[in-house]
Amino acid sequence: MIFRDSDPRWDPASAHQYEAVPGAKLEYLRGVGHIAMLEDHDALARLILDHGP
């Protein structure tokens, strides 16, 4: 799960709820709001590609 710490639509503190999902990995994009693919596409792509299968 990728959370953005500056997203006005979702409270970043709610990310802890994903700890209940077995195998879930939580990542944060610092300084990124609701539209990560436009605000920091490089960081988002890096997280996705580094996760791998």
mmCIF file of the N, C-alpha and C atoms, coordinates in Angstrom:
data_MODEL
# 
_entry.id   MODEL 
# 
loop_
_atom_site.group_PDB 
_atom_site.id 
_atom_site.type_symbol 
_atom_site.label_atom_id 
_atom_site.label_alt_id 
_atom_site.label_comp_id 
_atom_site.label_asym_id 
_atom_site.label_entity_id 
_atom_site.label_seq_id 
_atom_site.pdbx_PDB_ins_code 
_atom_site.Cartn_x 
_atom_site.Cartn_y 
_atom_site.Cartn_z 
_atom_site.occupancy 
_atom_site.B_iso_or_equiv 
_atom_site.pdbx_formal_charge 
_atom_site.auth_seq_id 
_atom_site.auth_comp_id 
_atom_site.auth_asym_id 
_atom_site.auth_atom_id 
_atom_site.pdbx_PDB_model_num 
ATOM 1   N N  . MET A 1 1  ? 0.849  -1.163  0.000   1.00 0.00 ? 1  MET A N  1 
ATOM 2   C CA . MET A 1 1  ? 0.000  0.000   0.000   1.00 0.00 ? 1  MET A CA 1 
ATOM 3   C C  . MET A 1 1  ? 0.891  1.221   0.000   1.00 0.00 ? 1  MET A C  1 
ATOM 4   N N  . ILE A 1 2  ? 0.605  2.167   -0.840  1.00 0.00 ? 2  ILE A N  1 
ATOM 5   C CA . ILE A 1 2  ? 1.390  3.398   -0.909  1.00 0.00 ? 2  ILE A CA 1 
ATOM 6   C C  . ILE A 1 2  ? 0.518  4.538   -0.409  1.00 0.00 ? 2  ILE A C  1 
ATOM 7   N N  . PHE A 1 3  ? 0.979  5.173   0.656   1.00 0.00 ? 3  PHE A N  1 
ATOM 8   C CA . PHE A 1 3  ? 0.291  6.329   1.217   1.00 0.00 ? 3  PHE A CA 1 
ATOM 9   C C  . PHE A 1 3  ? 1.097  7.577   0.934   1.00 0.00 ? 3  PHE A C  1 
ATOM 10  N N  . ARG A 1 4  ? 0.404  8.675   0.812   1.00 0.00 ? 4  ARG A N  1 
ATOM 11  C CA . ARG A 1 4  ? 1.038  9.979   0.634   1.00 0.00 ? 4  ARG A CA 1 
ATOM 12  C C  . ARG A 1 4  ? 0.834  10.761  1.920   1.00 0.00 ? 4  ARG A C  1 
ATOM 13  N N  . ASP A 1 5  ? 1.887  11.388  2.409   1.00 0.00 ? 5  ASP A N  1 
ATOM 14  C CA . ASP A 1 5  ? 1.752  12.059  3.710   1.00 0.00 ? 5  ASP A CA 1 
ATOM 15  C C  . ASP A 1 5  ? 1.112  13.439  3.628   1.00 0.00 ? 5  ASP A C  1 
ATOM 16  N N  . SER A 1 6  ? 0.853  13.923  2.422   1.00 0.00 ? 6  SER A N  1 
ATOM 17  C CA . SER A 1 6  ? 0.225  15.246  2.270   1.00 0.00 ? 6  SER A CA 1 
ATOM 18  C C  . SER A 1 6  ? -1.099 15.158  1.518   1.00 0.00 ? 6  SER A C  1 
ATOM 19  N N  . ASP A 1 7  ? -1.750 14.027  1.600   1.00 0.00 ? 7  ASP A N  1 
ATOM 20  C CA . ASP A 1 7  ? -3.009 13.811  0.895   1.00 0.00 ? 7  ASP A CA 1 
ATOM 21  C C  . ASP A 1 7  ? -4.165 14.391  1.715   1.00 0.00 ? 7  ASP A C  1 
ATOM 22  N N  . PRO A 1 8  ? -4.865 15.379  1.182   1.00 0.00 ? 8  PRO A N  1 
ATOM 23  C CA . PRO A 1 8  ? -5.965 15.989  1.934   1.00 0.00 ? 8  PRO A CA 1 
ATOM 24  C C  . PRO A 1 8  ? -7.219 15.117  1.997   1.00 0.00 ? 8  PRO A C  1 
ATOM 25  N N  . ARG A 1 9  ? -7.295 14.062  1.176   1.00 0.00 ? 9  ARG A N  1 
ATOM 26  C CA . ARG A 1 9  ? -8.488 13.220  1.140   1.00 0.00 ? 9  ARG A CA 1 
ATOM 27  C C  . ARG A 1 9  ? -8.411 12.024  2.081   1.00 0.00 ? 9  ARG A C  1 
ATOM 28  N N  . TRP A 1 10 ? -7.188 11.569  2.426   1.00 0.00 ? 10 TRP A N  1 
ATOM 29  C CA . TRP A 1 10 ? -7.009 10.389  3.276   1.00 0.00 ? 10 TRP A CA 1 
ATOM 30  C C  . TRP A 1 10 ? -6.066 10.733  4.408   1.00 0.00 ? 10 TRP A C  1 
ATOM 31  N N  . ASP A 1 11 ? -6.431 10.367  5.597   1.00 0.00 ? 11 ASP A N  1 
ATOM 32  C CA . ASP A 1 11 ? -5.600 10.618  6.762   1.00 0.00 ? 11 ASP A CA 1 
ATOM 33  C C  . ASP A 1 11 ? -4.444 9.625   6.763   1.00 0.00 ? 11 ASP A C  1 
ATOM 34  N N  . PRO A 1 12 ? -3.190 10.105  6.628   1.00 0.00 ? 12 PRO A N  1 
ATOM 35  C CA . PRO A 1 12 ? -2.050 9.196   6.616   1.00 0.00 ? 12 PRO A CA 1 
ATOM 36  C C  . PRO A 1 12 ? -1.972 8.315   7.862   1.00 0.00 ? 12 PRO A C  1 
ATOM 37  N N  . ALA A 1 13 ? -2.520 8.757   8.969   1.00 0.00 ? 13 ALA A N  1 
ATOM 38  C CA . ALA A 1 13 ? -2.499 7.964   10.198  1.00 0.00 ? 13 ALA A CA 1 
ATOM 39  C C  . ALA A 1 13 ? -3.340 6.702   10.063  1.00 0.00 ? 13 ALA A C  1 
ATOM 40  N N  . SER A 1 14 ? -4.244 6.663   9.098   1.00 0.00 ? 14 SER A N  1 
ATOM 41  C CA . SER A 1 14 ? -5.083 5.476   8.913   1.00 0.00 ? 14 SER A CA 1 
ATOM 42  C C  . SER A 1 14 ? -4.307 4.330   8.264   1.00 0.00 ? 14 SER A C  1 
ATOM 43  N N  . ALA A 1 15 ? -3.100 4.580   7.817   1.00 0.00 ? 15 ALA A N  1 
ATOM 44  C CA . ALA A 1 15 ? -2.297 3.544   7.155   1.00 0.00 ? 15 ALA A CA 1 
ATOM 45  C C  . ALA A 1 15 ? -2.052 2.350   8.055   1.00 0.00 ? 15 ALA A C  1 
ATOM 46  N N  . HIS A 1 16 ? -2.004 2.571   9.357   1.00 0.00 ? 16 HIS A N  1 
ATOM 47  C CA . HIS A 1 16 ? -1.738 1.473   10.289  1.00 0.00 ? 16 HIS A CA 1 
ATOM 48  C C  . HIS A 1 16 ? -2.790 0.366   10.180  1.00 0.00 ? 16 HIS A C  1 
ATOM 49  N N  . GLN A 1 17 ? -3.963 0.669   9.636   1.00 0.00 ? 17 GLN A N  1 
ATOM 50  C CA . GLN A 1 17 ? -5.011 -0.337  9.499   1.00 0.00 ? 17 GLN A CA 1 
ATOM 51  C C  . GLN A 1 17 ? -4.592 -1.460  8.539   1.00 0.00 ? 17 GLN A C  1 
ATOM 52  N N  . TYR A 1 18 ? -3.661 -1.183  7.643   1.00 0.00 ? 18 TYR A N  1 
ATOM 53  C CA . TYR A 1 18 ? -3.202 -2.196  6.699   1.00 0.00 ? 18 TYR A CA 1 
ATOM 54  C C  . TYR A 1 18 ? -2.289 -3.225  7.349   1.00 0.00 ? 18 TYR A C  1 
ATOM 55  N N  . GLU A 1 19 ? -1.878 -2.999  8.592   1.00 0.00 ? 19 GLU A N  1 
ATOM 56  C CA . GLU A 1 19 ? -1.076 -3.980  9.314   1.00 0.00 ? 19 GLU A CA 1 
ATOM 57  C C  . GLU A 1 19 ? -1.859 -5.275  9.516   1.00 0.00 ? 19 GLU A C  1 
ATOM 58  N N  . ALA A 1 20 ? -3.175 -5.200  9.435   1.00 0.00 ? 20 ALA A N  1 
ATOM 59  C CA . ALA A 1 20 ? -4.023 -6.377  9.607   1.00 0.00 ? 20 ALA A CA 1 
ATOM 60  C C  . ALA A 1 20 ? -4.023 -7.280  8.374   1.00 0.00 ? 20 ALA A C  1 
ATOM 61  N N  . VAL A 1 21 ? -3.516 -6.806  7.267   1.00 0.00 ? 21 VAL A N  1 
ATOM 62  C CA . VAL A 1 21 ? -3.505 -7.582  6.025   1.00 0.00 ? 21 VAL A CA 1 
ATOM 63  C C  . VAL A 1 21 ? -2.210 -8.389  5.958   1.00 0.00 ? 21 VAL A C  1 
ATOM 64  N N  . PRO A 1 22 ? -2.313 -9.713  5.959   1.00 0.00 ? 22 PRO A N  1 
ATOM 65  C CA . PRO A 1 22 ? -1.109 -10.546 5.910   1.00 0.00 ? 22 PRO A CA 1 
ATOM 66  C C  . PRO A 1 22 ? -0.260 -10.254 4.678   1.00 0.00 ? 22 PRO A C  1 
ATOM 67  N N  . GLY A 1 23 ? 1.015  -10.022 4.887   1.00 0.00 ? 23 GLY A N  1 
ATOM 68  C CA . GLY A 1 23 ? 1.939  -9.781  3.785   1.00 0.00 ? 23 GLY A CA 1 
ATOM 69  C C  . GLY A 1 23 ? 1.916  -8.373  3.217   1.00 0.00 ? 23 GLY A C  1 
ATOM 70  N N  . ALA A 1 24 ? 1.073  -7.518  3.776   1.00 0.00 ? 24 ALA A N  1 
ATOM 71  C CA . ALA A 1 24 ? 0.981  -6.151  3.255   1.00 0.00 ? 24 ALA A CA 1 
ATOM 72  C C  . ALA A 1 24 ? 2.262  -5.386  3.562   1.00 0.00 ? 24 ALA A C  1 
ATOM 73  N N  . LYS A 1 25 ? 2.667  -4.576  2.616   1.00 0.00 ? 25 LYS A N  1 
ATOM 74  C CA . LYS A 1 25 ? 3.838  -3.713  2.784   1.00 0.00 ? 25 LYS A CA 1 
ATOM 75  C C  . LYS A 1 25 ? 3.355  -2.276  2.665   1.00 0.00 ? 25 LYS A C  1 
ATOM 76  N N  . LEU A 1 26 ? 3.760  -1.453  3.596   1.00 0.00 ? 26 LEU A N  1 
ATOM 77  C CA . LEU A 1 26 ? 3.316  -0.063  3.628   1.00 0.00 ? 26 LEU A CA 1 
ATOM 78  C C  . LEU A 1 26 ? 4.484  0.862   3.305   1.00 0.00 ? 26 LEU A C  1 
ATOM 79  N N  . GLU A 1 27 ? 4.272  1.745   2.373   1.00 0.00 ? 27 GLU A N  1 
ATOM 80  C CA . GLU A 1 27 ? 5.272  2.741   1.989   1.00 0.00 ? 27 GLU A CA 1 
ATOM 81  C C  . GLU A 1 27 ? 4.625  4.120   2.009   1.00 0.00 ? 27 GLU A C  1 
ATOM 82  N N  . TYR A 1 28 ? 5.440  5.132   2.296   1.00 0.00 ? 28 TYR A N  1 
ATOM 83  C CA . TYR A 1 28 ? 4.973  6.518   2.275   1.00 0.00 ? 28 TYR A CA 1 
ATOM 84  C C  . TYR A 1 28 ? 5.724  7.311   1.222   1.00 0.00 ? 28 TYR A C  1 
ATOM 85  N N  . LEU A 1 29 ? 4.999  8.171   0.539   1.00 0.00 ? 29 LEU A N  1 
ATOM 86  C CA . LEU A 1 29 ? 5.612  9.152   -0.346  1.00 0.00 ? 29 LEU A CA 1 
ATOM 87  C C  . LEU A 1 29 ? 5.558  10.483  0.391   1.00 0.00 ? 29 LEU A C  1 
ATOM 88  N N  . ARG A 1 30 ? 6.693  10.973  0.774   1.00 0.00 ? 30 ARG A N  1 
ATOM 89  C CA . ARG A 1 30 ? 6.785  12.220  1.548   1.00 0.00 ? 30 ARG A CA 1 
ATOM 90  C C  . ARG A 1 30 ? 6.525  13.440  0.669   1.00 0.00 ? 30 ARG A C  1 
ATOM 91  N N  . GLY A 1 31 ? 5.708  14.335  1.161   1.00 0.00 ? 31 GLY A N  1 
ATOM 92  C CA . GLY A 1 31 ? 5.428  15.587  0.458   1.00 0.00 ? 31 GLY A CA 1 
ATOM 93  C C  . GLY A 1 31 ? 4.521  15.436  -0.750  1.00 0.00 ? 31 GLY A C  1 
ATOM 94  N N  . VAL A 1 32 ? 3.869  14.293  -0.870  1.00 0.00 ? 32 VAL A N  1 
ATOM 95  C CA . VAL A 1 32 ? 3.010  14.022  -2.025  1.00 0.00 ? 32 VAL A CA 1 
ATOM 96  C C  . VAL A 1 32 ? 1.559  14.023  -1.572  1.00 0.00 ? 32 VAL A C  1 
ATOM 97  N N  . GLY A 1 33 ? 0.711  14.633  -2.390  1.00 0.00 ? 33 GLY A N  1 
ATOM 98  C CA . GLY A 1 33 ? -0.707 14.712  -2.064  1.00 0.00 ? 33 GLY A CA 1 
ATOM 99  C C  . GLY A 1 33 ? -1.509 13.583  -2.689  1.00 0.00 ? 33 GLY A C  1 
ATOM 100 N N  . HIS A 1 34 ? -2.691 13.886  -3.182  1.00 0.00 ? 34 HIS A N  1 
ATOM 101 C CA . HIS A 1 34 ? -3.635 12.863  -3.630  1.00 0.00 ? 34 HIS A CA 1 
ATOM 102 C C  . HIS A 1 34 ? -3.282 12.237  -4.977  1.00 0.00 ? 34 HIS A C  1 
ATOM 103 N N  . ILE A 1 35 ? -2.612 12.963  -5.840  1.00 0.00 ? 35 ILE A N  1 
ATOM 104 C CA . ILE A 1 35 ? -2.361 12.455  -7.197  1.00 0.00 ? 35 ILE A CA 1 
ATOM 105 C C  . ILE A 1 35 ? -0.866 12.187  -7.371  1.00 0.00 ? 35 ILE A C  1 
ATOM 106 N N  . ALA A 1 36 ? -0.419 11.104  -6.765  1.00 0.00 ? 36 ALA A N  1 
ATOM 107 C CA . ALA A 1 36 ? 1.009  10.771  -6.727  1.00 0.00 ? 36 ALA A CA 1 
ATOM 108 C C  . ALA A 1 36 ? 1.612  10.650  -8.119  1.00 0.00 ? 36 ALA A C  1 
ATOM 109 N N  . MET A 1 37 ? 0.872  10.093  -9.078  1.00 0.00 ? 37 MET A N  1 
ATOM 110 C CA . MET A 1 37 ? 1.434  9.886   -10.409 1.00 0.00 ? 37 MET A CA 1 
ATOM 111 C C  . MET A 1 37 ? 1.722  11.191  -11.143 1.00 0.00 ? 37 MET A C  1 
ATOM 112 N N  . LEU A 1 38 ? 1.132  12.276  -10.698 1.00 0.00 ? 38 LEU A N  1 
ATOM 113 C CA . LEU A 1 38 ? 1.434  13.577  -11.283 1.00 0.00 ? 38 LEU A CA 1 
ATOM 114 C C  . LEU A 1 38 ? 2.416  14.377  -10.422 1.00 0.00 ? 38 LEU A C  1 
ATOM 115 N N  . GLU A 1 39 ? 2.341  14.195  -9.122  1.00 0.00 ? 39 GLU A N  1 
ATOM 116 C CA . GLU A 1 39 ? 3.149  14.989  -8.196  1.00 0.00 ? 39 GLU A CA 1 
ATOM 117 C C  . GLU A 1 39 ? 4.579  14.477  -8.055  1.00 0.00 ? 39 GLU A C  1 
ATOM 118 N N  . ASP A 1 40 ? 4.767  13.161  -8.088  1.00 0.00 ? 40 ASP A N  1 
ATOM 119 C CA . ASP A 1 40 ? 6.115  12.591  -7.989  1.00 0.00 ? 40 ASP A CA 1 
ATOM 120 C C  . ASP A 1 40 ? 6.126  11.225  -8.660  1.00 0.00 ? 40 ASP A C  1 
ATOM 121 N N  . HIS A 1 41 ? 5.987  11.256  -9.980  1.00 0.00 ? 41 HIS A N  1 
ATOM 122 C CA . HIS A 1 41 ? 5.877  10.003  -10.731 1.00 0.00 ? 41 HIS A CA 1 
ATOM 123 C C  . HIS A 1 41 ? 7.129  9.142   -10.623 1.00 0.00 ? 41 HIS A C  1 
ATOM 124 N N  . ASP A 1 42 ? 8.298  9.761   -10.480 1.00 0.00 ? 42 ASP A N  1 
ATOM 125 C CA . ASP A 1 42 ? 9.535  8.980   -10.356 1.00 0.00 ? 42 ASP A CA 1 
ATOM 126 C C  . ASP A 1 42 ? 9.546  8.160   -9.066  1.00 0.00 ? 42 ASP A C  1 
ATOM 127 N N  . ALA A 1 43 ? 9.199  8.786   -7.954  1.00 0.00 ? 43 ALA A N  1 
ATOM 128 C CA . ALA A 1 43 ? 9.185  8.082   -6.668  1.00 0.00 ? 43 ALA A CA 1 
ATOM 129 C C  . ALA A 1 43 ? 8.124  6.985   -6.668  1.00 0.00 ? 43 ALA A C  1 
ATOM 130 N N  . LEU A 1 44 ? 6.975  7.264   -7.234  1.00 0.00 ? 44 LEU A N  1 
ATOM 131 C CA . LEU A 1 44 ? 5.908  6.267   -7.297  1.00 0.00 ? 44 LEU A CA 1 
ATOM 132 C C  . LEU A 1 44 ? 6.339  5.076   -8.141  1.00 0.00 ? 44 LEU A C  1 
ATOM 133 N N  . ALA A 1 45 ? 6.890  5.334   -9.309  1.00 0.00 ? 45 ALA A N  1 
ATOM 134 C CA . ALA A 1 45 ? 7.349  4.254   -10.185 1.00 0.00 ? 45 ALA A CA 1 
ATOM 135 C C  . ALA A 1 45 ? 8.442  3.429   -9.507  1.00 0.00 ? 45 ALA A C  1 
ATOM 136 N N  . ARG A 1 46 ? 9.333  4.079   -8.817  1.00 0.00 ? 46 ARG A N  1 
ATOM 137 C CA . ARG A 1 46 ? 10.425 3.378   -8.120  1.00 0.00 ? 46 ARG A CA 1 
ATOM 138 C C  . ARG A 1 46 ? 9.850  2.410   -7.073  1.00 0.00 ? 46 ARG A C  1 
ATOM 139 N N  . LEU A 1 47 ? 8.878  2.872   -6.294  1.00 0.00 ? 47 LEU A N  1 
ATOM 140 C CA . LEU A 1 47 ? 8.248  2.009   -5.293  1.00 0.00 ? 47 LEU A CA 1 
ATOM 141 C C  . LEU A 1 47 ? 7.568  0.802   -5.932  1.00 0.00 ? 47 LEU A C  1 
ATOM 142 N N  . ILE A 1 48 ? 6.859  1.047   -7.010  1.00 0.00 ? 48 ILE A N  1 
ATOM 143 C CA . ILE A 1 48 ? 6.144  -0.040  -7.686  1.00 0.00 ? 48 ILE A CA 1 
ATOM 144 C C  . ILE A 1 48 ? 7.141  -1.033  -8.287  1.00 0.00 ? 48 ILE A C  1 
ATOM 145 N N  . LEU A 1 49 ? 8.142  -0.538  -8.983  1.00 0.00 ? 49 LEU A N  1 
ATOM 146 C CA . LEU A 1 49 ? 9.100  -1.426  -9.645  1.00 0.00 ? 49 LEU A CA 1 
ATOM 147 C C  . LEU A 1 49 ? 9.977  -2.164  -8.643  1.00 0.00 ? 49 LEU A C  1 
ATOM 148 N N  . ASP A 1 50 ? 10.325 -1.522  -7.541  1.00 0.00 ? 50 ASP A N  1 
ATOM 149 C CA . ASP A 1 50 ? 11.156 -2.167  -6.514  1.00 0.00 ? 50 ASP A CA 1 
ATOM 150 C C  . ASP A 1 50 ? 10.402 -3.250  -5.768  1.00 0.00 ? 50 ASP A C  1 
ATOM 151 N N  . HIS A 1 51 ? 9.084  -3.156  -5.744  1.00 0.00 ? 51 HIS A N  1 
ATOM 152 C CA . HIS A 1 51 ? 8.287  -4.158  -5.026  1.00 0.00 ? 51 HIS A CA 1 
ATOM 153 C C  . HIS A 1 51 ? 8.386  -5.513  -5.705  1.00 0.00 ? 51 HIS A C  1 
ATOM 154 N N  . GLY A 1 52 ? 8.314  -5.512  -7.017  1.00 0.00 ? 52 GLY A N  1 
ATOM 155 C CA . GLY A 1 52 ? 8.457  -6.741  -7.781  1.00 0.00 ? 52 GLY A CA 1 
ATOM 156 C C  . GLY A 1 52 ? 7.413  -7.801  -7.456  1.00 0.00 ? 52 GLY A C  1 
ATOM 157 N N  . PRO A 1 53 ? 7.494  -8.909  -8.174  1.00 0.00 ? 53 PRO A N  1 
ATOM 158 C CA . PRO A 1 53 ? 6.531  -9.991  -7.956  1.00 0.00 ? 53 PRO A CA 1 
ATOM 159 C C  . PRO A 1 53 ? 6.819  -10.783 -6.698  1.00 0.00 ? 53 PRO A C  1 
# 
